[in-house]
Amino acid sequence: MSQAEHVEMLILGSGEGGKFLAWHMAKSGHRTAVVERKLIGGSCPNTNCLPSKNEIWSAKVADLVRHADRFGMLTGSLALDMAGVLGRKREMVNGLIAMHLDRYKASGAELIMGTGRFIAPKTVEVALNNGGTRLLTGDRVVLNLGTHATIPDIPGLAAAAPLTNVEILDLDRLPDHLVVLGGGYVGLELAQAYRRFGSRVTIVERGSQLAAREDADLATTVLEMLRDERVAVYLEAKIVDVQGCSGGSVNLRMRTPTGDQTLEGSDILVATGRTPNTAGIGLDLAGVMLDARGFIAVNDRLETSAPDVWAIGECAGSPQFTHVVFDDFRVVRDNLAGGNRTTRDRLVPYCMFTDPPLARVGLSEGEARHQSVAVRVAKLPIAAVLRSRTISETRGFMKGLVEARGDRILGFAMIGAEAGEVAAVVQTAMLAGMPYTGLRDAIITHPTMAEGLVALFSNIPAP
């Protein structure tokens, strides 16, 4: 056993929250060490958020080129180069890794590449990637462990070696027929992208609608959008068993409302949820308790059951977005400096990067009903926003929710071009406590997508 090395701040995982906390603490003069198994900077720049959006943009370009005649352009024969798509993504990832390494060097935080496991409270043994071990103890410990794709317990599925979001973004070939299990954000984004690259695509969703957390009108628009692009979608469908091997030939037997059917495909993408990376690393020896789903139990200051141990990001059950774990970092950072910052009442925006994208902030209509919150609702078709006519992207709508007997904005949703950017405008107004009339009466640049907010909030019914 190697001799224990002592640090003031010990962080397991170099994801968004872990790396920013490490850089901050080290720059503040605290000896800081970060243990990372593989992905320098975490999953976002390596395998998840940014790589997926990189390939989704390549798919957008493919779609634009394929329909160039709509814009008065004449093109010759076209061919997809998946190796080129992969090369563009890898170039971006390599640049991001180099940027992260520079940040670690400039901050003074030590990045240790290896797999850590607790052997005692605040004591971690690290099996180094290049061989050997190190033993580390920390005055304070932060867990930024992340999650991985869940493989459902379906007979034959694991043996079929299905793709997850990680493997599909490393393909240098185009699947002939991609079967996507799951109609959530990841499944829908990648299903559309690979259809635009040229694969046949089928989505199998157990629920009654796609994008289960969204209102039915939004989900219906997404469904129509995908079917218009000839993506096959099965709702209320349950996979019974799987035969074959993904990447070659697979048969999936499924139960649907109209009877049993068999899907024949070349590849399977599993996008049915996430599992926390909390098993097998000795959290019990560290005194860190888990909840019933295997996530680390934390309070609203992100403190665990163990003294001087915090958990941030997805492993702590925070919403599974990079922008949320960055705020988790700010909660821990400020409280270490004597503050009283919490995760209560955070206004978290969502954006699904389909084309057009779907974005939301605040309450949905369904959530308002469930919480017995009376609201006034207005909708505006995207075609009424003149910017959409200039770019020939008129699909979708905006929806605003205002309190029934007041002027406070309670929620906003949009499916349409630049939805994420427009949602940020509404989020800013909500954070500032601006009444909806502030957006209704604002002078917003013409022609932009955000200009539609003026018309949308002009449509709010009188109380």
C-alpha positions as CSV (number, residue, x, y, z in Angstrom):
1,M,0.0,0.0,0.0
2,S,1.4,3.4,-1.0
3,Q,1.7,6.1,1.6
4,A,-1.3,8.4,1.9
5,E,-1.0,11.9,0.3
6,H,-3.0,14.7,1.9
7,V,-4.8,17.4,-0.1
8,E,-7.3,20.0,1.1
9,M,-9.8,19.3,-1.7
10,L,-10.2,15.9,-3.3
11,I,-12.6,15.6,-6.2
12,L,-13.7,12.4,-7.9
13,G,-14.7,13.1,-11.5
14,S,-13.6,15.9,-13.8
15,G,-17.1,16.8,-15.1
16,E,-18.5,20.3,-15.4
17,G,-18.9,20.9,-11.7
18,G,-15.8,19.0,-10.6
19,K,-13.4,20.7,-12.9
20,F,-14.6,24.3,-12.2
21,L,-14.5,23.6,-8.5
22,A,-10.9,22.2,-8.9
23,W,-9.8,25.2,-10.8
24,H,-11.4,27.7,-8.4
25,M,-10.0,26.0,-5.3
26,A,-6.5,25.6,-6.6
27,K,-6.4,29.2,-7.8
28,S,-7.6,30.2,-4.3
29,G,-4.5,28.6,-2.8
30,H,-5.9,25.2,-1.7
31,R,-4.1,22.0,-2.6
32,T,-6.5,20.3,-4.9
33,A,-6.5,16.9,-6.7
34,V,-9.0,15.5,-9.2
35,V,-9.3,11.8,-10.0
36,E,-10.6,11.0,-13.4
37,R,-11.0,7.6,-15.0
38,K,-10.9,8.5,-18.6
39,L,-12.7,11.6,-19.9
40,I,-10.7,14.8,-19.3
41,G,-13.3,17.5,-18.7
42,G,-16.1,14.9,-18.2
43,S,-18.7,13.5,-20.6
44,C,-20.0,16.8,-22.0
45,P,-17.0,17.7,-24.2
46,N,-16.0,14.1,-24.9
47,T,-19.0,11.8,-25.4
48,N,-22.3,13.6,-24.7
49,C,-23.5,17.2,-25.2
50,L,-20.9,18.8,-27.5
51,P,-20.1,15.8,-29.7
52,S,-23.8,15.0,-30.2
53,K,-24.5,18.6,-31.2
54,N,-21.5,18.6,-33.5
55,E,-22.9,15.6,-35.4
56,I,-26.4,16.9,-35.3
57,W,-25.1,20.1,-37.0
58,S,-23.5,17.9,-39.7
59,A,-26.9,16.2,-40.2
60,K,-28.5,19.7,-40.5
61,V,-26.0,20.6,-43.2
62,A,-26.7,17.3,-45.0
63,D,-30.4,18.1,-44.9
64,L,-29.9,21.6,-46.2
65,V,-27.7,20.4,-49.1
66,R,-30.3,17.7,-49.9
67,H,-33.0,20.4,-50.1
68,A,-30.8,23.1,-51.6
69,D,-33.2,23.6,-54.5
70,R,-35.6,25.2,-52.1
71,F,-33.2,28.0,-51.7
72,G,-32.4,28.4,-55.4
73,M,-29.3,26.3,-55.3
74,L,-28.5,23.6,-57.8
75,T,-26.2,20.8,-56.7
76,G,-24.7,17.7,-58.3
77,S,-24.5,14.2,-57.0
78,L,-24.1,14.0,-53.2
79,A,-22.5,11.4,-51.0
80,L,-22.1,11.1,-47.2
81,D,-18.7,10.7,-45.7
82,M,-19.3,9.4,-42.2
83,A,-15.5,9.2,-41.6
84,G,-15.5,12.9,-42.3
85,V,-18.3,13.5,-39.9
86,L,-16.5,11.6,-37.3
87,G,-13.2,13.4,-38.1
88,R,-14.8,16.8,-37.6
89,K,-16.2,15.7,-34.2
90,R,-12.9,14.2,-33.1
91,E,-11.0,17.4,-34.0
92,M,-13.4,19.4,-31.8
93,V,-13.0,16.9,-28.9
94,N,-9.2,16.9,-29.2
95,G,-9.2,20.7,-29.1
96,L,-11.5,20.7,-26.0
97,I,-9.2,18.2,-24.2
98,A,-6.2,20.4,-24.9
99,M,-8.0,23.4,-23.6
100,H,-8.9,21.5,-20.4
101,L,-5.3,20.4,-19.8
102,D,-4.2,24.0,-20.2
103,R,-6.8,25.1,-17.6
104,Y,-5.5,22.5,-15.1
105,K,-1.9,23.6,-15.6
106,A,-2.8,27.2,-15.2
107,S,-4.9,26.6,-12.1
108,G,-2.4,24.4,-10.3
109,A,-5.0,21.7,-9.7
110,E,-3.5,18.2,-10.1
111,L,-5.3,15.9,-12.5
112,I,-4.8,12.2,-11.7
113,M,-5.9,9.7,-14.3
114,G,-7.1,6.5,-12.7
115,T,-10.0,4.8,-11.0
116,G,-10.7,5.8,-7.4
117,R,-12.5,3.8,-4.7
118,F,-13.0,4.6,-1.1
119,I,-11.2,2.5,1.5
120,A,-12.2,4.7,4.5
121,P,-13.9,8.0,5.1
122,K,-12.4,10.7,2.9
123,T,-9.7,8.3,1.8
124,V,-9.4,7.1,-1.8
125,E,-7.2,4.5,-3.4
126,V,-6.5,5.2,-7.0
127,A,-5.5,2.5,-9.6
128,L,-3.5,4.7,-12.0
129,N,-4.2,4.3,-15.7
130,N,-0.5,4.0,-16.4
131,G,0.1,1.4,-13.6
132,G,0.6,1.6,-9.9
133,T,-1.6,3.1,-7.2
134,R,-1.8,6.2,-5.1
135,L,-3.6,6.8,-1.8
136,L,-5.2,10.2,-1.2
137,T,-7.0,11.7,1.7
138,G,-8.8,15.0,1.6
139,D,-10.0,17.5,4.2
140,R,-13.0,17.9,1.9
141,V,-14.3,15.6,-0.8
142,V,-16.6,16.3,-3.7
143,L,-18.2,13.5,-5.8
144,N,-18.8,14.3,-9.5
145,L,-19.3,10.8,-10.6
146,G,-21.8,11.2,-13.5
147,T,-24.0,8.5,-15.0
148,H,-24.0,6.0,-17.8
149,A,-26.6,4.8,-20.2
150,T,-29.0,2.2,-18.8
151,I,-29.4,-1.1,-20.6
152,P,-32.9,-2.3,-19.9
153,D,-33.3,-5.9,-18.6
154,I,-34.8,-7.3,-21.8
155,P,-33.9,-10.8,-22.9
156,G,-31.1,-10.8,-25.4
157,L,-30.6,-7.0,-25.4
158,A,-27.3,-6.9,-23.5
159,A,-26.0,-9.9,-25.5
160,A,-26.8,-8.0,-28.7
161,A,-24.1,-5.4,-27.8
162,P,-26.3,-2.3,-28.5
163,L,-25.0,1.1,-29.1
164,T,-25.4,3.9,-26.5
165,N,-25.0,7.6,-27.1
166,V,-21.2,7.0,-26.6
167,E,-20.7,4.4,-29.3
168,I,-23.0,5.8,-31.9
169,L,-21.1,9.1,-31.9
170,D,-17.9,7.1,-32.7
171,L,-19.3,5.3,-35.8
172,D,-17.4,5.9,-39.1
173,R,-20.1,4.0,-40.9
174,L,-23.8,4.6,-41.6
175,P,-26.3,2.0,-40.0
176,D,-28.6,0.6,-42.6
177,H,-31.6,0.5,-40.2
178,L,-31.2,2.0,-36.8
179,V,-33.7,1.0,-34.2
180,V,-33.8,3.5,-31.3
181,L,-35.2,2.4,-28.0
182,G,-36.5,5.4,-26.2
183,G,-38.3,8.6,-27.2
184,G,-36.6,11.0,-24.9
185,Y,-34.2,13.8,-25.7
186,V,-31.2,11.7,-26.6
187,G,-33.1,9.2,-28.7
188,L,-35.0,11.8,-30.6
189,E,-32.0,14.0,-31.4
190,L,-29.9,11.1,-32.7
191,A,-32.8,9.4,-34.5
192,Q,-33.4,12.5,-36.6
193,A,-29.7,13.0,-37.2
194,Y,-29.1,9.5,-38.5
195,R,-32.2,9.7,-40.6
196,R,-30.8,12.8,-42.2
197,F,-27.4,11.1,-42.8
198,G,-29.4,8.4,-44.7
199,S,-30.2,5.6,-42.3
200,R,-33.6,4.0,-42.1
201,V,-34.7,4.8,-38.5
202,T,-37.4,3.3,-36.2
203,I,-38.2,4.7,-32.7
204,V,-39.7,2.4,-30.1
205,E,-41.2,4.2,-27.1
206,R,-43.0,2.5,-24.2
207,G,-45.1,5.5,-23.3
208,S,-48.1,7.0,-25.0
209,Q,-46.1,10.0,-26.5
210,L,-42.6,11.1,-27.4
211,A,-40.8,13.5,-25.0
212,A,-42.8,12.3,-22.1
213,R,-42.2,15.3,-19.9
214,E,-43.7,17.7,-22.4
215,D,-47.3,18.8,-23.1
216,A,-49.1,16.7,-25.6
217,D,-49.2,19.5,-28.2
218,L,-45.4,19.7,-28.2
219,A,-45.0,15.9,-28.4
220,T,-47.5,15.7,-31.3
221,T,-45.5,18.3,-33.2
222,V,-42.3,16.3,-32.6
223,L,-44.0,13.2,-33.8
224,E,-45.3,14.8,-37.0
225,M,-41.9,16.3,-37.7
226,L,-40.2,12.9,-37.5
227,R,-42.8,11.1,-39.5
228,D,-42.5,13.8,-42.2
229,E,-38.9,12.8,-42.4
230,R,-39.9,9.2,-42.7
231,V,-38.8,8.1,-39.3
232,A,-41.0,5.2,-38.1
233,V,-42.4,5.6,-34.6
234,Y,-44.1,3.0,-32.4
235,L,-45.8,4.3,-29.3
236,E,-46.9,2.2,-26.3
237,A,-44.6,-0.5,-27.6
238,K,-42.7,-3.0,-25.4
239,I,-39.7,-4.9,-26.6
240,V,-40.1,-8.5,-25.5
241,D,-36.8,-10.0,-26.6
242,V,-33.9,-9.3,-28.9
243,Q,-31.9,-11.7,-31.2
244,G,-28.8,-11.1,-33.2
245,C,-25.9,-8.6,-32.8
246,S,-26.1,-4.9,-33.3
247,G,-23.9,-3.8,-36.1
248,G,-24.9,-6.9,-38.2
249,S,-28.5,-8.1,-38.0
250,V,-31.0,-7.9,-35.1
251,N,-34.6,-8.9,-34.6
252,L,-36.6,-7.2,-31.9
253,R,-39.9,-8.7,-31.0
254,M,-42.3,-6.1,-29.6
255,R,-45.8,-6.0,-28.2
256,T,-47.9,-3.1,-29.5
257,P,-51.6,-2.1,-29.0
258,T,-52.3,-3.7,-32.4
259,G,-50.5,-7.0,-31.6
260,D,-47.0,-8.5,-31.6
261,Q,-44.6,-7.4,-34.3
262,T,-41.0,-8.2,-35.2
263,L,-38.6,-5.4,-36.2
264,E,-35.6,-6.3,-38.3
265,G,-32.7,-3.9,-38.1
266,S,-28.9,-3.5,-38.4
267,D,-28.2,-1.6,-35.3
268,I,-29.8,-0.8,-31.9
269,L,-29.4,2.5,-30.0
270,V,-30.5,2.3,-26.4
271,A,-31.6,5.7,-25.0
272,T,-33.9,4.7,-22.2
273,G,-32.4,6.5,-19.2
274,R,-29.3,6.9,-17.1
275,T,-27.7,4.9,-14.2
276,P,-25.5,6.7,-11.6
277,N,-21.9,5.7,-11.4
278,T,-22.1,4.9,-7.7
279,A,-21.7,1.2,-7.6
280,G,-18.5,-0.6,-6.6
281,I,-16.4,2.4,-5.4
282,G,-16.8,2.0,-1.6
283,L,-19.3,4.8,-0.9
284,D,-20.5,2.7,2.1
285,L,-17.0,2.8,3.5
286,A,-17.0,6.6,3.0
287,G,-20.3,6.9,5.0
288,V,-22.1,8.2,1.9
289,M,-25.7,7.1,1.6
290,L,-27.6,6.4,-1.6
291,D,-31.3,6.7,-2.3
292,A,-33.5,3.9,-3.6
293,R,-32.4,4.4,-7.2
294,G,-28.7,4.4,-6.4
295,F,-28.2,8.2,-6.6
296,I,-26.3,9.9,-3.8
297,A,-28.6,11.3,-1.2
298,V,-27.9,15.1,-0.7
299,N,-29.7,18.0,0.9
300,D,-30.3,21.3,-0.8
301,R,-26.8,22.4,-0.1
302,L,-25.5,19.2,-1.9
303,E,-24.1,17.9,1.3
304,T,-24.1,14.1,1.7
305,S,-24.5,12.0,4.8
306,A,-20.8,12.0,5.4
307,P,-19.2,15.1,7.0
308,D,-17.3,17.4,4.6
309,V,-18.4,15.3,1.6
310,W,-20.5,16.9,-1.2
311,A,-22.0,15.4,-4.4
312,I,-22.8,17.4,-7.5
313,G,-24.4,16.7,-10.9
314,E,-26.2,13.7,-12.2
315,C,-24.9,11.3,-9.5
316,A,-26.7,13.4,-6.9
317,G,-29.9,13.4,-8.8
318,S,-29.6,16.9,-10.2
319,P,-31.3,17.4,-13.6
320,Q,-29.2,15.8,-16.2
321,F,-27.9,19.0,-17.9
322,T,-24.4,20.5,-18.0
323,H,-25.8,23.9,-17.1
324,V,-27.3,22.5,-13.9
325,V,-24.1,20.8,-12.7
326,F,-22.3,24.1,-13.3
327,D,-24.8,25.7,-10.9
328,D,-24.1,22.9,-8.5
329,F,-20.5,24.0,-8.6
330,R,-21.6,27.5,-7.7
331,V,-23.6,26.2,-4.7
332,V,-20.7,24.3,-3.2
333,R,-18.2,27.1,-4.1
334,D,-20.3,29.8,-2.4
335,N,-21.1,27.8,0.7
336,L,-17.4,26.9,1.2
337,A,-16.8,30.6,1.3
338,G,-19.5,31.1,4.0
339,G,-22.5,31.6,1.9
340,N,-26.0,30.0,2.1
341,R,-26.7,29.1,-1.5
342,T,-29.1,26.2,-2.2
343,T,-30.6,24.2,-5.0
344,R,-34.2,25.2,-4.1
345,D,-36.4,27.0,-6.6
346,R,-33.9,26.9,-9.4
347,L,-35.3,28.0,-12.8
348,V,-33.9,25.3,-15.0
349,P,-34.3,25.6,-18.8
350,Y,-34.5,22.6,-21.1
351,C,-33.6,22.3,-24.8
352,M,-33.9,19.3,-27.1
353,F,-31.7,19.8,-30.1
354,T,-33.9,18.3,-32.8
355,D,-34.5,20.4,-35.9
356,P,-36.5,22.5,-35.1
357,P,-35.4,22.5,-31.4
358,L,-37.8,22.2,-28.5
359,A,-37.1,24.5,-25.5
360,R,-38.9,25.1,-22.2
361,V,-38.5,27.0,-19.0
362,G,-40.8,27.1,-16.0
363,L,-44.1,25.3,-15.7
364,S,-45.8,23.3,-18.5
365,E,-49.5,23.3,-18.8
366,G,-49.5,19.7,-17.5
367,E,-47.4,20.7,-14.5
368,A,-49.7,23.6,-13.8
369,R,-52.7,21.4,-13.7
370,H,-51.0,18.8,-11.6
371,Q,-50.0,21.5,-9.1
372,S,-53.4,23.1,-9.2
373,V,-51.9,26.4,-10.4
374,A,-54.4,28.5,-12.3
375,V,-52.8,30.0,-15.5
376,R,-53.6,32.0,-18.6
377,V,-52.2,30.5,-21.7
378,A,-51.4,32.0,-25.1
379,K,-50.0,30.3,-28.2
380,L,-48.5,31.6,-31.4
381,P,-47.7,29.6,-34.6
382,I,-44.1,30.0,-35.6
383,A,-45.3,30.9,-39.1
384,A,-46.6,34.2,-37.6
385,V,-43.0,35.1,-36.7
386,L,-41.7,36.7,-39.9
387,R,-38.2,35.6,-39.4
388,S,-39.3,32.1,-39.9
389,R,-40.5,33.0,-43.4
390,T,-37.1,34.3,-44.4
391,I,-35.3,31.1,-43.4
392,S,-38.2,28.8,-44.6
393,E,-38.5,27.2,-41.1
394,T,-42.1,27.8,-40.2
395,R,-42.9,24.6,-38.2
396,G,-43.9,24.8,-34.6
397,F,-45.3,27.2,-32.1
398,M,-44.6,29.3,-29.0
399,K,-46.6,29.0,-25.8
400,G,-46.7,31.3,-22.7
401,L,-48.1,30.7,-19.3
402,V,-49.0,33.7,-17.0
403,E,-50.6,33.5,-13.6
404,A,-54.4,33.7,-13.7
405,R,-54.8,36.7,-11.4
406,G,-51.5,38.6,-12.0
407,D,-48.9,39.4,-14.5
408,R,-46.1,37.0,-13.5
409,I,-44.7,34.7,-16.3
410,L,-44.9,31.1,-15.0
411,G,-43.7,29.2,-18.1
412,F,-42.7,29.2,-21.7
413,A,-42.3,26.5,-24.3
414,M,-41.4,26.7,-28.0
415,I,-40.7,24.3,-30.8
416,G,-39.3,26.2,-33.6
417,A,-36.1,27.6,-35.1
418,E,-33.7,29.1,-32.4
419,A,-36.0,27.9,-29.6
420,G,-33.2,27.7,-27.1
421,E,-32.2,31.3,-27.6
422,V,-35.7,32.6,-27.4
423,A,-36.4,30.6,-24.2
424,A,-33.3,32.4,-22.7
425,V,-35.0,35.7,-23.2
426,V,-38.1,34.6,-21.3
427,Q,-36.0,33.0,-18.6
428,T,-34.2,36.3,-18.1
429,A,-37.5,38.1,-17.8
430,M,-38.7,35.5,-15.3
431,L,-35.5,35.8,-13.2
432,A,-35.9,39.6,-13.2
433,G,-39.5,39.3,-12.0
434,M,-40.6,41.2,-15.1
435,P,-44.4,41.1,-15.8
436,Y,-45.4,39.5,-19.0
437,T,-46.4,43.0,-20.2
438,G,-42.7,43.9,-20.3
439,L,-42.1,41.4,-23.1
440,R,-45.5,42.3,-24.7
441,D,-44.5,46.0,-24.9
442,A,-40.8,45.5,-25.6
443,I,-39.1,46.8,-28.8
444,I,-37.4,43.7,-30.2
445,T,-35.2,43.7,-33.3
446,H,-37.0,42.8,-36.5
447,P,-36.8,40.3,-38.1
448,T,-35.7,37.9,-35.3
449,M,-37.3,34.8,-33.7
450,A,-37.5,36.6,-30.3
451,E,-39.7,39.2,-31.9
452,G,-42.5,36.6,-31.7
453,L,-42.6,37.1,-28.0
454,V,-44.3,40.5,-28.5
455,A,-47.2,38.9,-30.4
456,L,-47.3,35.8,-28.1
457,F,-47.7,37.8,-24.9
458,S,-50.1,40.2,-26.6
459,N,-52.4,37.1,-26.9
460,I,-52.6,36.4,-23.2
461,P,-56.3,36.3,-22.3
462,A,-57.6,39.0,-19.9
463,P,-58.0,37.8,-16.3
